[in-house]
Amino acid sequence: MNYRSEMIKNYRKYLPDLMEMPGFYEYAIQVYNYLEMMEPRKILNLQAEDPEKLKWLLVTVGAFIMSGEHWMDYEINDDWTKIRQTDMPEEFKVIIRRWKVEEIIEYIP
């Protein structure tokens, strides 16, 4: 598992410590709000010049994806460097809601 996928998939492991860091909460809220407002097919590059901010970004993305039904509305590319808001048809979402999230996560590389 690469660094990016580790931070996103295991965000729960890192989030408690990050919440104690000065500035993390404010940064995470900005990222979360930006993702929430993204339009379908828009892409956010998951990059930051500061390695610590990259960790903050990736953990926030992991928390965001797993909150609510965001896991159905966003996708991350294969090398974990971009997140895209999808335009999934509502009838497909109805089918997916029947699946358990844990079963879906097992299939993420």
N, CA, C and O atoms as a printed pandas DataFrame, in Angstrom:
     atom_number atom_name residue_name chain_id  residue_number  x_coord  y_coord  z_coord
0              1         N          MET        A               1    0.853   -1.174    0.000
1              2        CA          MET        A               1    0.000    0.000    0.000
2              3         C          MET        A               1    0.898    1.237    0.000
3              4         O          MET        A               1    1.833    1.335    0.794
4              5         N          ASN        A               2    0.606    2.174   -0.894
5              6        CA          ASN        A               2    1.432    3.375   -0.940
6              7         C          ASN        A               2    0.980    4.387    0.123
7              8         O          ASN        A               2   -0.074    4.237    0.741
8              9         N          TYR        A               3    1.795    5.403    0.310
9             10        CA          TYR        A               3    1.542    6.418    1.336
10            11         C          TYR        A               3    0.171    7.068    1.176
11            12         O          TYR        A               3   -0.564    7.224    2.151
12            13         N          ARG        A               4   -0.167    7.443   -0.039
13            14        CA          ARG        A               4   -1.432    8.133   -0.287
14            15         C          ARG        A               4   -2.623    7.243    0.045
15            16         O          ARG        A               4   -3.553    7.670    0.730
16            17         N          SER        A               5   -2.592    6.011   -0.438
17            18        CA          SER        A               5   -3.717    5.118   -0.154
18            19         C          SER        A               5   -3.793    4.799    1.334
19            20         O          SER        A               5   -4.888    4.655    1.877
20            21         N          GLU        A               6   -2.656    4.687    1.994
21            22        CA          GLU        A               6   -2.626    4.437    3.437
22            23         C          GLU        A               6   -3.331    5.567    4.192
23            24         O          GLU        A               6   -4.159    5.308    5.066
24            25         N          MET        A               7   -3.009    6.803    3.861
25            26        CA          MET        A               7   -3.604    7.948    4.557
26            27         C          MET        A               7   -5.108    8.032    4.313
27            28         O          MET        A               7   -5.871    8.317    5.237
28            29         N          ILE        A               8   -5.538    7.785    3.079
29            30        CA          ILE        A               8   -6.960    7.907    2.743
30            31         C          ILE        A               8   -7.760    6.740    3.309
31            32         O          ILE        A               8   -8.789    6.951    3.951
32            33         N          LYS        A               9   -7.304    5.522    3.079
33            34        CA          LYS        A               9   -8.068    4.350    3.506
34            35         C          LYS        A               9   -8.086    4.189    5.028
35            36         O          LYS        A               9   -9.059    3.684    5.589
36            37         N          ASN        A              10   -7.017    4.615    5.690
37            38        CA          ASN        A              10   -6.915    4.436    7.144
38            39         C          ASN        A              10   -6.975    5.772    7.877
39            40         O          ASN        A              10   -6.290    5.974    8.879
40            41         N          TYR        A              11   -7.797    6.672    7.367
41            42        CA          TYR        A              11   -7.898    8.015    7.949
42            43         C          TYR        A              11   -8.248    7.981    9.432
43            44         O          TYR        A              11   -7.808    8.849   10.186
44            45         N          ARG        A              12   -9.022    7.006    9.859
45            46        CA          ARG        A              12   -9.423    6.932   11.287
46            47         C          ARG        A              12   -8.225    6.753   12.209
47            48         O          ARG        A              12   -8.237    7.206   13.354
48            49         N          LYS        A              13   -7.217    6.108   11.715
49            50        CA          LYS        A              13   -5.997    5.879   12.490
50            51         C          LYS        A              13   -5.257    7.198   12.751
51            52         O          LYS        A              13   -4.658    7.378   13.812
52            53         N          TYR        A              14   -5.302    8.109   11.789
53            54        CA          TYR        A              14   -4.523    9.351   11.867
54            55         C          TYR        A              14   -5.318   10.560   12.340
55            56         O          TYR        A              14   -4.745   11.514   12.867
56            57         N          LEU        A              15   -6.613   10.527   12.158
57            58        CA          LEU        A              15   -7.452   11.701   12.443
58            59         C          LEU        A              15   -7.389   12.176   13.890
59            60         O          LEU        A              15   -7.271   13.383   14.106
60            61         N          PRO        A              16   -7.460   11.306   14.893
61            62        CA          PRO        A              16   -7.431   11.810   16.275
62            63         C          PRO        A              16   -6.187   12.647   16.591
63            64         O          PRO        A              16   -6.298   13.698   17.223
64            65         N          ASP        A              17   -5.010   12.198   16.161
65            66        CA          ASP        A              17   -3.789   12.964   16.419
66            67         C          ASP        A              17   -3.771   14.269   15.637
67            68         O          ASP        A              17   -3.322   15.298   16.141
68            69         N          LEU        A              18   -4.260   14.220   14.406
69            70        CA          LEU        A              18   -4.279   15.441   13.600
70            71         C          LEU        A              18   -5.223   16.483   14.182
71            72         O          LEU        A              18   -4.945   17.680   14.111
72            73         N          MET        A              19   -6.327   16.041   14.753
73            74        CA          MET        A              19   -7.285   16.987   15.346
74            75         C          MET        A              19   -6.665   17.773   16.500
75            76         O          MET        A              19   -7.157   18.843   16.858
76            77         N          GLU        A              20   -5.596   17.250   17.079
77            78        CA          GLU        A              20   -4.907   17.942   18.170
78            79         C          GLU        A              20   -3.878   18.958   17.663
79            80         O          GLU        A              20   -3.376   19.773   18.437
80            81         N          MET        A              21   -3.569   18.908   16.372
81            82        CA          MET        A              21   -2.548   19.802   15.818
82            83         C          MET        A              21   -3.146   21.175   15.511
83            84         O          MET        A              21   -4.220   21.268   14.917
84            85         N          PRO        A              22   -2.456   22.233   15.913
85            86        CA          PRO        A              22   -2.941   23.581   15.611
86            87         C          PRO        A              22   -3.066   23.795   14.099
87            88         O          PRO        A              22   -2.138   23.511   13.342
88            89         N          GLY        A              23   -4.212   24.294   13.679
89            90        CA          GLY        A              23   -4.440   24.612   12.288
90            91         C          GLY        A              23   -5.085   23.509   11.464
91            92         O          GLY        A              23   -5.614   23.773   10.384
92            93         N          PHE        A              24   -5.047   22.269   11.964
93            94        CA          PHE        A              24   -5.600   21.171   11.167
94            95         C          PHE        A              24   -7.098   21.326   10.954
95            96         O          PHE        A              24   -7.586   21.172    9.834
96            97         N          TYR        A              25   -7.818   21.624   12.002
97            98        CA          TYR        A              25   -9.283   21.699   11.895
98            99         C          TYR        A              25   -9.694   22.739   10.842
99           100         O          TYR        A              25  -10.561   22.475   10.009
100          101         N          GLU        A              26   -9.078   23.899   10.887
101          102        CA          GLU        A              26   -9.405   24.959    9.935
102          103         C          GLU        A              26   -9.070   24.534    8.499
103          104         O          GLU        A              26   -9.824   24.810    7.565
104          105         N          TYR        A              27   -7.944   23.868    8.345
105          106        CA          TYR        A              27   -7.545   23.367    7.025
106          107         C          TYR        A              27   -8.525   22.304    6.536
107          108         O          TYR        A              27   -8.965   22.342    5.387
108          109         N          ALA        A              28   -8.860   21.370    7.396
109          110        CA          ALA        A              28   -9.759   20.272    7.030
110          111         C          ALA        A              28  -11.140   20.798    6.638
111          112         O          ALA        A              28  -11.742   20.300    5.686
112          113         N          ILE        A              29  -11.640   21.787    7.353
113          114        CA          ILE        A              29  -12.954   22.361    7.032
114          115         C          ILE        A              29  -12.937   22.976    5.633
115          116         O          ILE        A              29  -13.896   22.821    4.876
116          117         N          GLN        A              30  -11.864   23.665    5.290
117          118        CA          GLN        A              30  -11.762   24.257    3.947
118          119         C          GLN        A              30  -11.775   23.179    2.867
119          120         O          GLN        A              30  -12.461   23.316    1.854
120          121         N          VAL        A              31  -11.013   22.103    3.087
121          122        CA          VAL        A              31  -10.971   20.996    2.120
122          123         C          VAL        A              31  -12.339   20.336    2.023
123          124         O          VAL        A              31  -12.842   20.089    0.927
124          125         N          TYR        A              32  -12.933   20.055    3.171
125          126        CA          TYR        A              32  -14.237   19.390    3.222
126          127         C          TYR        A              32  -15.288   20.219    2.484
127          128         O          TYR        A              32  -16.048   19.684    1.677
128          129         N          ASN        A              33  -15.330   21.512    2.756
129          130        CA          ASN        A              33  -16.301   22.394    2.102
130          131         C          ASN        A              33  -16.062   22.468    0.593
131          132         O          ASN        A              33  -17.012   22.482   -0.190
132          133         N          TYR        A              34  -14.797   22.515    0.192
133          134        CA          TYR        A              34  -14.487   22.546   -1.238
134          135         C          TYR        A              34  -15.002   21.279   -1.920
135          136         O          TYR        A              34  -15.641   21.349   -2.970
136          137         N          LEU        A              35  -14.722   20.124   -1.320
137          138        CA          LEU        A              35  -15.186   18.854   -1.888
138          139         C          LEU        A              35  -16.710   18.803   -1.940
139          140         O          LEU        A              35  -17.288   18.337   -2.922
140          141         N          GLU        A              36  -17.339   19.273   -0.906
141          142        CA          GLU        A              36  -18.811   19.270   -0.833
142          143         C          GLU        A              36  -19.433   20.093   -1.966
143          144         O          GLU        A              36  -20.509   19.758   -2.461
144          145         N          MET        A              37  -18.760   21.161   -2.370
145          146        CA          MET        A              37  -19.313   22.071   -3.371
146          147         C          MET        A              37  -18.847   21.759   -4.799
147          148         O          MET        A              37  -19.269   22.426   -5.744
148          149         N          MET        A              38  -17.984   20.752   -4.962
149          150        CA          MET        A              38  -17.494   20.420   -6.306
150          151         C          MET        A              38  -18.651   20.025   -7.212
151          152         O          MET        A              38  -19.599   19.364   -6.789
152          153         N          GLU        A              39  -18.552   20.440   -8.448
153          154        CA          GLU        A              39  -19.559   20.084   -9.436
154          155         C          GLU        A              39  -19.191   18.743  -10.064
155          156         O          GLU        A              39  -18.022   18.358  -10.052
156          157         N          PRO        A              40  -20.167   18.031  -10.611
157          158        CA          PRO        A              40  -19.865   16.756  -11.269
158          159         C          PRO        A              40  -18.766   16.893  -12.320
159          160         O          PRO        A              40  -18.713   17.864  -13.075
160          161         N          ARG        A              41  -17.911   15.908  -12.342
161          162        CA          ARG        A              41  -16.793   15.785  -13.273
162          163         C          ARG        A              41  -15.640   16.746  -12.988
163          164         O          ARG        A              41  -14.669   16.775  -13.744
164          165         N          LYS        A              42  -15.725   17.528  -11.917
165          166        CA          LYS        A              42  -14.608   18.386  -11.520
166          167         C          LYS        A              42  -13.567   17.521  -10.818
167          168         O          LYS        A              42  -13.900   16.523  -10.178
168          169         N          ILE        A              43  -12.296   17.918  -10.947
169          170        CA          ILE        A              43  -11.189   17.156  -10.375
170          171         C          ILE        A              43  -10.384   18.045   -9.437
171          172         O          ILE        A              43  -10.117   19.209   -9.737
172          173         N          LEU        A              44  -10.003   17.476   -8.298
173          174        CA          LEU        A              44   -9.102   18.145   -7.368
174          175         C          LEU        A              44   -7.816   17.332   -7.326
175          176         O          LEU        A              44   -7.836   16.137   -7.032
176          177         N          ASN        A              45   -6.695   17.988   -7.623
177          178        CA          ASN        A              45   -5.395   17.332   -7.509
178          179         C          ASN        A              45   -5.033   17.226   -6.037
179          180         O          ASN        A              45   -5.063   18.224   -5.316
180          181         N          LEU        A              46   -4.696   16.043   -5.592
181          182        CA          LEU        A              46   -4.345   15.816   -4.192
182          183         C          LEU        A              46   -2.844   16.021   -4.033
183          184         O          LEU        A              46   -2.059   15.072   -4.037
184          185         N          GLN        A              47   -2.475   17.282   -3.893
185          186        CA          GLN        A              47   -1.070   17.630   -3.765
186          187         C          GLN        A              47   -0.917   18.812   -2.824
187          188         O          GLN        A              47   -1.824   19.630   -2.667
188          189         N          ALA        A              48    0.247   18.880   -2.206
189          190        CA          ALA        A              48    0.600   19.989   -1.324
190          191         C          ALA        A              48    2.119   20.067   -1.282
191          192         O          ALA        A              48    2.797   19.039   -1.288
192          193         N          GLU        A              49    2.646   21.264   -1.241
193          194        CA          GLU        A              49    4.109   21.421   -1.198
194          195         C          GLU        A              49    4.676   20.947    0.127
195          196         O          GLU        A              49    5.758   20.362    0.165
196          197         N          ASP        A              50    3.968   21.188    1.196
197          198        CA          ASP        A              50    4.396   20.786    2.533
198          199         C          ASP        A              50    3.943   19.346    2.788
199          200         O          ASP        A              50    2.745   19.071    2.722
200          201         N          PRO        A              51    4.864   18.420    3.075
201          202        CA          PRO        A              51    4.485   17.022    3.312
202          203         C          PRO        A              51    3.450   16.851    4.432
203          204         O          PRO        A              51    2.605   15.958    4.367
204          205         N          GLU        A              52    3.518   17.695    5.442
205          206        CA          GLU        A              52    2.543   17.602    6.539
206          207         C          GLU        A              52    1.148   17.991    6.049
207          208         O          GLU        A              52    0.157   17.372    6.435
208          209         N          LYS        A              53    1.073   19.009    5.204
209          210        CA          LYS        A              53   -0.218   19.432    4.642
210          211         C          LYS        A              53   -0.769   18.364    3.697
211          212         O          LYS        A              53   -1.984   18.198    3.595
212          213         N          LEU        A              54    0.108   17.643    3.009
213          214        CA          LEU        A              54   -0.351   16.542    2.160
214          215         C          LEU        A              54   -1.023   15.477    3.021
215          216         O          LEU        A              54   -2.069   14.943    2.651
216          217         N          LYS        A              55   -0.426   15.173    4.158
217          218        CA          LYS        A              55   -1.030   14.213    5.083
218          219         C          LYS        A              55   -2.395   14.726    5.535
219          220         O          LYS        A              55   -3.364   13.967    5.566
220          221         N          TRP        A              56   -2.478   16.002    5.883
221          222        CA          TRP        A              56   -3.746   16.601    6.312
222          223         C          TRP        A              56   -4.795   16.463    5.211
223          224         O          TRP        A              56   -5.942   16.099    5.468
224          225         N          LEU        A              57   -4.381   16.760    3.985
225          226        CA          LEU        A              57   -5.290   16.692    2.847
226          227         C          LEU        A              57   -5.803   15.274    2.636
227          228         O          LEU        A              57   -7.006   15.065    2.485
228          229         N          LEU        A              58   -4.904   14.306    2.626
229          230        CA          LEU        A              58   -5.287   12.922    2.357
230          231         C          LEU        A              58   -6.193   12.350    3.448
231          232         O          LEU        A              58   -7.155   11.641    3.151
232          233         N          VAL        A              59   -5.889   12.652    4.687
233          234        CA          VAL        A              59   -6.731   12.170    5.790
234          235         C          VAL        A              59   -8.110   12.820    5.725
235          236         O          VAL        A              59   -9.119   12.160    5.974
236          237         N          THR        A              60   -8.159   14.089    5.397
237          238        CA          THR        A              60   -9.443   14.779    5.260
238          239         C          THR        A              60  -10.253   14.181    4.118
239          240         O          THR        A              60  -11.463   14.000    4.254
240          241         N          VAL        A              61   -9.612   13.874    3.003
241          242        CA          VAL        A              61  -10.296   13.241    1.878
242          243         C          VAL        A              61  -10.862   11.886    2.301
243          244         O          VAL        A              61  -11.995   11.553    1.951
244          245         N          GLY        A              62  -10.092   11.111    3.042
245          246        CA          GLY        A              62  -10.586    9.820    3.532
246          247         C          GLY        A              62  -11.813    9.974    4.409
247          248         O          GLY        A              62  -12.787    9.237    4.259
248          249         N          ALA        A              63  -11.767   10.931    5.325
249          250        CA          ALA        A              63  -12.919   11.176    6.204
250          251         C          ALA        A              63  -14.123   11.654    5.395
251          252         O          ALA        A              63  -15.253   11.242    5.658
252          253         N          PHE        A              64  -13.887   12.508    4.428
253          254        CA          PHE        A              64  -14.964   13.029    3.597
254          255         C          PHE        A              64  -15.636   11.913    2.804
255          256         O          PHE        A              64  -16.862   11.803    2.789
256          257         N          ILE        A              65  -14.837   11.100    2.155
257          258        CA          ILE        A              65  -15.382   10.020    1.310
258          259         C          ILE        A              65  -16.295    9.107    2.124
259          260         O          ILE        A              65  -17.338    8.672    1.635
260          261         N          MET        A              66  -15.910    8.821    3.345
261          262        CA          MET        A              66  -16.682    7.872    4.153
262          263         C          MET        A              66  -17.842    8.516    4.902
263          264         O          MET        A              66  -18.624    7.809    5.537
264          265         N          SER        A              67  -17.972    9.824    4.843
265          266        CA          SER        A              67  -19.102   10.462    5.524
266          267         C          SER        A              67  -20.309   10.494    4.596
267          268         O          SER        A              67  -20.169   10.696    3.390
268          269         N          GLY        A              68  -21.464   10.300    5.150
269          270        CA          GLY        A              68  -22.685   10.325    4.354
270          271         C          GLY        A              68  -22.620    9.342    3.210
271          272         O          GLY        A              68  -22.221    8.191    3.384
272          273         N          GLU        A              69  -23.014    9.801    2.044
273          274        CA          GLU        A              69  -22.971    8.952    0.861
274          275         C          GLU        A              69  -21.930    9.452   -0.141
275          276         O          GLU        A              69  -22.051    9.214   -1.342
276          277         N          HIS        A              70  -20.921   10.138    0.357
277          278        CA          HIS        A              70  -19.886   10.653   -0.536
278          279         C          HIS        A              70  -19.147    9.545   -1.260
279          280         O          HIS        A              70  -18.649    9.759   -2.365
280          281         N          TRP        A              71  -19.065    8.366   -0.663
281          282        CA          TRP        A              71  -18.350    7.264   -1.303
282          283         C          TRP        A              71  -18.987    6.878   -2.634
283          284         O          TRP        A              71  -18.340    6.241   -3.465
284          285         N          MET        A              72  -20.241    7.254   -2.844
285          286        CA          MET        A              72  -20.894    6.984   -4.125
286          287         C          MET        A              72  -20.695    8.123   -5.114
287          288         O          MET        A              72  -20.834    7.919   -6.320
288          289         N          ASP        A              73  -20.379    9.295   -4.638
289          290        CA          ASP        A              73  -20.343   10.487   -5.488
290          291         C          ASP        A              73  -18.943   10.943   -5.889
291          292         O          ASP        A              73  -18.797   11.868   -6.688
292          293         N          TYR        A              74  -17.934   10.311   -5.347
293          294        CA          TYR        A              74  -16.557   10.714   -5.625
294          295         C          TYR        A              74  -15.719    9.485   -5.933
295          296         O          TYR        A              74  -15.981    8.394   -5.428
296          297         N          GLU        A              75  -14.710    9.679   -6.767
297          298        CA          GLU        A              75  -13.792    8.583   -7.052
298          299         C          GLU        A              75  -12.372    9.121   -7.063
299          300         O          GLU        A              75  -12.120   10.280   -7.391
300          301         N          ILE        A              76  -11.459    8.242   -6.694
301          302        CA          ILE        A              76  -10.045    8.588   -6.651
302          303         C          ILE        A              76   -9.352    7.789   -7.746
303          304         O          ILE        A              76   -9.648    6.611   -7.946
304          305         N          ASN        A              77   -8.426    8.438   -8.459
305          306        CA          ASN        A              77   -7.749    7.740   -9.548
306          307         C          ASN        A              77   -6.819    6.651   -9.003
307          308         O          ASN        A              77   -6.595    6.557   -7.796
308          309         N          ASP        A              78   -6.288    5.842   -9.903
309          310        CA          ASP        A              78   -5.502    4.668   -9.511
310          311         C          ASP        A              78   -4.226    4.988   -8.750
311          312         O          ASP        A              78   -3.788    4.186   -7.926
312          313         N          ASP        A              79   -3.618    6.141   -9.007
313          314        CA          ASP        A              79   -2.385    6.460   -8.278
314          315         C          ASP        A              79   -2.633    7.399   -7.085
315          316         O          ASP        A              79   -1.691    7.937   -6.504
316          317         N          TRP        A              80   -3.890    7.582   -6.738
317          318        CA          TRP        A              80   -4.298    8.314   -5.537
318          319         C          TRP        A              80   -3.842    9.776   -5.552
319          320         O          TRP        A              80   -3.531   10.338   -4.502
320          321         N          THR        A              81   -3.801   10.388   -6.728
321          322        CA          THR        A              81   -3.355   11.777   -6.831
322          323         C          THR        A              81   -4.468   12.748   -7.189
323          324         O          THR        A              81   -4.260   13.961   -7.185
324          325         N          LYS        A              82   -5.658   12.219   -7.503
325          326        CA          LYS        A              82   -6.782   13.076   -7.885
326          327         C          LYS        A              82   -8.085   12.497   -7.356
327          328         O          LYS        A              82   -8.249   11.281   -7.252
328          329         N          ILE        A              83   -9.010   13.396   -7.023
329          330        CA          ILE        A              83  -10.360   12.993   -6.640
330          331         C          ILE        A              83  -11.324   13.709   -7.589
331          332         O          ILE        A              83  -11.144   14.880   -7.924
332          333         N          ARG        A              84  -12.333   12.982   -8.001
333          334        CA          ARG        A              84  -13.289   13.542   -8.959
334          335         C          ARG        A              84  -14.701   13.334   -8.444
335          336         O          ARG        A              84  -15.046   12.274   -7.922
336          337         N          GLN        A              85  -15.505   14.369   -8.602
337          338        CA          GLN        A              85  -16.925   14.268   -8.277
338          339         C          GLN        A              85  -17.579   13.620   -9.477
339          340         O          GLN        A              85  -17.464   14.127  -10.593
340          341         N          THR        A              86  -18.258   12.514   -9.270
341          342        CA          THR        A              86  -18.872   11.779  -10.375
342          343         C          THR        A              86  -20.294   12.257  -10.616
343          344         O          THR        A              86  -20.837   13.066   -9.864
344          345         N          ASP        A              87  -20.857   11.754  -11.645
345          346        CA          ASP        A              87  -22.230   12.094  -12.009
346          347         C          ASP        A              87  -23.004   10.781  -12.102
347          348         O          ASP        A              87  -23.476   10.399  -13.173
348          349         N          MET        A              88  -23.126   10.096  -10.963
349          350        CA          MET        A              88  -23.746    8.784  -10.930
350          351         C          MET        A              88  -25.267    8.895  -10.985
351          352         O          MET        A              88  -25.855    9.677  -10.238
352          353         N          PRO        A              89  -25.906    8.127  -11.853
353          354        CA          PRO        A              89  -27.373    8.157  -11.926
354          355         C          PRO        A              89  -28.015    7.705  -10.613
355          356         O          PRO        A              89  -27.518    6.794   -9.952
356          357         N          GLU        A              90  -29.098    8.337  -10.251
357          358        CA          GLU        A              90  -29.779    8.042   -8.985
358          359         C          GLU        A              90  -30.205    6.581   -8.891
359          360         O          GLU        A              90  -30.130    5.995   -7.811
360          361         N          GLU        A              91  -30.649    5.978   -9.989
361          362        CA          GLU        A              91  -31.092    4.575   -9.930
362          363         C          GLU        A              91  -29.929    3.645   -9.584
363          364         O          GLU        A              91  -30.139    2.608   -8.955
364          365         N          PHE        A              92  -28.715    3.996   -9.983
365          366        CA          PHE        A              92  -27.551    3.193   -9.620
366          367         C          PHE        A              92  -27.250    3.354   -8.130
367          368         O          PHE        A              92  -26.881    2.390   -7.460
368          369         N          LYS        A              93  -27.410    4.581   -7.613
369          370        CA          LYS        A              93  -27.195    4.821   -6.186
370          371         C          LYS        A              93  -28.147    3.989   -5.335
371          372         O          LYS        A              93  -27.761    3.498   -4.274
372          373         N          VAL        A              94  -29.372    3.828   -5.786
373          374        CA          VAL        A              94  -30.359    3.031   -5.048
374          375         C          VAL        A              94  -29.858    1.596   -4.903
375          376         O          VAL        A              94  -29.982    0.993   -3.837
376          377         N          ILE        A              95  -29.297    1.059   -5.970
377          378        CA          ILE        A              95  -28.769   -0.315   -5.925
378          379         C          ILE        A              95  -27.568   -0.396   -4.984
379          380         O          ILE        A              95  -27.468   -1.315   -4.171
380          381         N          ILE        A              96  -26.673    0.557   -5.101
381          382        CA          ILE        A              96  -25.454    0.542   -4.285
382          383         C          ILE        A              96  -25.762    0.703   -2.801
383          384         O          ILE        A              96  -25.070    0.118   -1.969
384          385         N          ARG        A              97  -26.776    1.477   -2.453
385          386        CA          ARG        A              97  -27.121    1.687   -1.041
386          387         C          ARG        A              97  -27.414    0.373   -0.327
387          388         O          ARG        A              97  -27.303    0.291    0.896
388          389         N          ARG        A              98  -27.781   -0.633   -1.070
389          390        CA          ARG        A              98  -28.090   -1.938   -0.475
390          391         C          ARG        A              98  -26.828   -2.693   -0.069
391          392         O          ARG        A              98  -26.886   -3.600    0.762
392          393         N          TRP        A              99  -25.700   -2.326   -0.645
393          394        CA          TRP        A              99  -24.447   -2.990   -0.335
394          395         C          TRP        A              99  -23.875   -2.427    0.955
395          396         O          TRP        A              99  -24.167   -1.295    1.341
396          397         N          LYS        A             100  -23.070   -3.222    1.603
397          398        CA          LYS        A             100  -22.377   -2.739    2.796
398          399         C          LYS        A             100  -21.100   -2.039    2.355
399          400         O          LYS        A             100  -20.405   -2.509    1.454
400          401         N          VAL        A             101  -20.796   -0.925    2.987
401          402        CA          VAL        A             101  -19.601   -0.155    2.658
402          403         C          VAL        A             101  -18.356   -1.021    2.823
403          404         O          VAL        A             101  -17.437   -0.937    2.008
404          405         N          GLU        A             102  -18.310   -1.849    3.860
405          406        CA          GLU        A             102  -17.149   -2.690    4.102
406          407         C          GLU        A             102  -16.894   -3.632    2.930
407          408         O          GLU        A             102  -15.742   -3.910    2.598
408          409         N          GLU        A             103  -17.953   -4.122    2.307
409          410        CA          GLU        A             103  -17.789   -5.014    1.166
410          411         C          GLU        A             103  -17.180   -4.268   -0.012
411          412         O          GLU        A             103  -16.379   -4.832   -0.758
412          413         N          ILE        A             104  -17.549   -3.023   -0.181
413          414        CA          ILE        A             104  -17.026   -2.222   -1.287
414          415         C          ILE        A             104  -15.553   -1.897   -1.055
415          416         O          ILE        A             104  -14.750   -1.972   -1.985
416          417         N          ILE        A             105  -15.193   -1.537    0.175
417          418        CA          ILE        A             105  -13.823   -1.162    0.495
418          419         C          ILE        A             105  -12.855   -2.322    0.224
419          420         O          ILE        A             105  -11.705   -2.090   -0.149
420          421         N          GLU        A             106  -13.305   -3.544    0.404
421          422        CA          GLU        A             106  -12.448   -4.699    0.159
422          423         C          GLU        A             106  -11.934   -4.724   -1.269
423          424         O          GLU        A             106  -10.863   -5.273   -1.525
424          425         N          TYR        A             107  -12.677   -4.139   -2.209
425          426        CA          TYR        A             107  -12.309   -4.185   -3.604
426          427         C          TYR        A             107  -11.467   -3.001   -4.057
427          428         O          TYR        A             107  -11.067   -2.937   -5.219
428          429         N          ILE        A             108  -11.195   -2.068   -3.159
429          430        CA          ILE        A             108  -10.356   -0.909   -3.503
430          431         C          ILE        A             108   -8.905   -1.352   -3.456
431          432         O          ILE        A             108   -8.459   -1.886   -2.440
432          433         N          PRO        A             109   -8.154   -1.141   -4.538
433          434        CA          PRO        A             109   -6.743   -1.593   -4.566
434          435         C          PRO        A             109   -5.878   -0.831   -3.590
435          436         O          PRO        A             109   -4.678   -1.091   -3.496
